Amino acid sequence: MDLDFERCYRAVDSRDQRFDGWFYTGVTSTGVYCRPSCPATTPKRQNVRFFPSAAAAQGAGLRACRRCRPDAAPGSPQWDVRADVVGRAMRLIADGVVDRDGVPGLASRLGYTERHLHRMLRAELGAGPLALARAQRAQTARILVETTGLGMAEIAFAAGFGSVRQFNDTVREVYGVAPTELRHARRGLPAPGGAGTITLRLAYRPPLHAVALLDFLAVRALPGVEEVRDGTYRRGLRLPHGAAEVALTPADGHVSATLRLADMRDLAPAVARCRRLLDLDADPVAVDAALGADPAFASAVAAEPGVRLPRSVDGFEMAVRAIVGQQVSVAAARTTLTRLLTHTTAPDPVDHEIDGDADLRERRQPHDHRSLRGFPAAEDVAGLPDAAFRMPAGRRETIRALARAVADGSLDLAPGGDREEAVRRLVAVPGIGAWTAGYVAMRALGDPDVFLPTDLAVRRGAAALGLPDDPKTLDAYADRWRPWRSYAVIRLWRAL
């Protein structure tokens, strides 16, 4: 990744938070690295180096600034936008694949040798997969140290470290203090809401149109899985090591996230999936500049800056939603999905003991009386009886074929999946056409440049803005919105 010194230094000098996560500032005179918006005095030019990743800065012997918390900055928007191997690798590392399967598992998922993968990541990010995963472990460890009462040994293994010694050495190297000193420095903060509960802030680049996000999620919320109430989105999650629940509340400059985890090892993937769901690593200024240049969108962009692309926490779930939503209204699709969910076996709730503490459900506030669960796994849906599918037989068999393909691994809808290959495999499934594959690519795979010209709501939104509503003509017109056509779709839906 090329970093132009003058451009980066101007961003640091102006403390421009739009560049947080794009690069990191190393200050050789103090031995720390910061986010561009760090409020500290701007360092002299001769004392500054710029790095494409926190792992690269750590590899140069620098420790994280304890004032600006560079590890808590939004992720680079490149890793959501890019569909190449490096972008896919970064999404998989964020989801904890290296911690679960090691570098060999990551390389296998991407279809490259470990050596070649290391070479590509090193060239782009200044660090290999192990170093990138290590930087993420350090951040996870800091969150657990500061927000939970877990013992240090438990935190070490929950964060993905192989030993307590490795955990201690890494925290000292990255933060310049021992783990116990990090905990001591945070004393006096409000206590977390019970065993297995963590509350943290998810940063984003402003602006963020929170109302648009919550409106979109609320109208599609599935009972028992998710809900929107009093400005907070809550849902159940199915994570690699167990069940979880999350409550996400947009605030000024961050989203407050309260996570109830059955297994603390799932913290990193839970955070990564919540960030993807709310599109928190996006660059809204770039998106709005491109769309706002079209007179049809100019007033909407000015009135509602920062409209995001709601994505998903589960690619299979989003694909099922897309199939059920074929040629029916959002409300009708929601009713059909709700019936399907009543026939699935609920996963274990987040109610086990952690550190000897009692059932988490007993610790909830009175208004949090309902337990939410994650969407069922592909294996569970594939085995459902015909009675679970209140839909035409052809659509039912399409969902079963999709579930079998995801279950046996022939279709990868995970964040690090190959988008083009996934679309090819999707359209090969009988009953899945261009609209369904495009919807899945947009929301499950996170492709920012998908357009749905045959979508009825898109066409009606276009007509409301004075644009052509003929699919072919509208598709040609949409070329001017590249590479952000997925965001244009959200704007067109919102125009209704």
Residue, then its C-alpha position, 0 to 999 in steps of 0.5 A: m500500500d502506497l502512502d503519500f507522505e505529504r497527504c498523510y501528514r496533512a491529515v495528521d496536522s488537521r487531525d482529520q478523523r476521516f483517515d482513521g484506520w486508513f493508515y497509522t502514524g509512527v512517532t519515532s521520538t516517542g516510540v508510539y503509533c497513533r491514529p491520524s486524529c490523535p489530539a496530541t501535538t503534531p509531531k515534527r516531520q523528521n520524527v514521523r513514519f506512516f504505516p498501512s496497518a497497526a501490525a506494521a507499526q508494532g513490527a517496527g517496535l512502536r507501541a500503541c498510543r494510550r491517548c488516542r487508542p489507535d487499535a479502536a479506530p475503524g477498519s480501513p474501508q478497503w477491506d470491505v470494498r476490495a474483492d481481491v485476495v488481500g481484501r478477503a484475507m483481511r475480512l477472514i482475519a477479522d473474523g478470527v480464522v487465524d485464531r481458529d484454524g491457523v495460517p494454514g487454514l487461512a491459506s486453504r480458504l483463500g486457495y494460496t500457499e502460506r508463503h505466497l499469502h505472506r508475501m502478498l500481505r507483507a507487500e500491501l500491509g507491511a505485516g504477514p498474517l500472523a502479525l496481523a492476527r496478533a495485533q487483533r489478539a492484542q486489541t481483544a485482550r485489552i477489551l477483556v482486561e478493561t471490561t471484564g473481571l476474568g482472570m488473566a489466564e482466561i483472557a489470554f486463551a479467550a483472546g487467542f493466545g497460545s500461552v499466558r507468557q505470550f499474552n503478557d509479552t504481547v500486551r507489554e510490547v503493544y501497550g507498554v504496560a503489563p495487563t494488570e496495569l491496564r486493568h488498574a488504569r481503568r478502575g472506577l468505570p461502570a461494572p459490566g452487566g454480568a458474567g459474559t457481558i461486555t460493553l464497548r464502543l464501535a467507532y465509525r467514520p462520520p457521518l452515520h445516518a442511524v435512522a436509516l439503518l434502524d428503519f431498514l433493519a426494523v421493517r425486516a426484523l424476524p421475531g425471536v432473532e432480532e428486534v429494534r426498540d427505543g433506538t437499539y437494535r438487538r439480535g441473536l448470533r450464531l458464532p464459531h464457539g457458541a451463541a451470543e446476543v448483541a445490543l447495538t445503539p448508535a451514538d455520537g461518534h460511535v455505536s455502543a455495543t453490549l455483547r453477551l457471549a457464551d464463549m469469550r473466544d467469540l469476541a473478535p468475530a462478534v465485533a467483526r460481524c456487527r461492524r459489517l452488519l452496520d457498515l461501520d468501516a465504510d467511507p461515507v464521504a467518498v460514497d456521498a460525493a459520488l452519488g451527490a454529484d448526480p442531481a437526482f441524488a443531490s438533495a437526498v445526500a445533502a439532507e441525509p448524509g451517511v446512509r449506509l449499506p446494511r449487510s449481514v452477520d450470516g451469509f446463509e441467513m441473507a441468502v435464505r431471506a433473498i430467496v423467500g423475498q422473490q416477487v413478494s413484499v417485505a412484510a410477506a417475506r417476513t411472515t414466511l421466514t417467521r413460520l420457518l423459524t418456528h420449525t427449527t430447534a433453538p440453539d442453546p441460549v446464552d445462559h451457561e456459567i462463566d466464572g461460577d456466575a449464574d444464568l445470564r437471563e437472571r441478570r437481565q433488566p426487566h425490559d430484556h425479558r426475551s431471549l434472542r437466538g441466531f438464525p438456524a444453520a444450513e444443516d438445520v434448514a436442509g432437514l426441515p419438513d415440507a410443513a416448515f416452508r409456506m411457499p411454492a414447492g420450487r422455492r422450497e427446493t431452492i432453499r434446500a439446495l442452497a442449504r446443502a451447498v453451504a453445508d457441504g462447503s461447495l458454496d462459500l457465503a462467508p465474509g472472505g468468500d470469493r464474490e465472483e465465484a459465489v455469484r456463479r455458484l448461486v445462479a447455478v442453483p435452480g430457482i436463483g436468478a440475477w436478482t437473488a444473486g445480486y441481493v446476496a452479493m450486496r448484503a451477504l458478500g458486501d459488494p459495494d457495486v451491485f445494481l438491481p435494475t429489475d427490482l420493483a422498489v428500485r424502479r419506483g424509487a427511480a421514478a420518484l426521483g425523475l429517473p428512468d424506470d425501465p430496467k435496461t435504461l436504468d441499468a445503463y444510467a446507473d453506470r455513473w454511480r460506480p463503484w457505489r451502486s449498492y449504496a444507490v440501491i439503498r438510496l432508491w429504496r429510501a426514496l419511496 
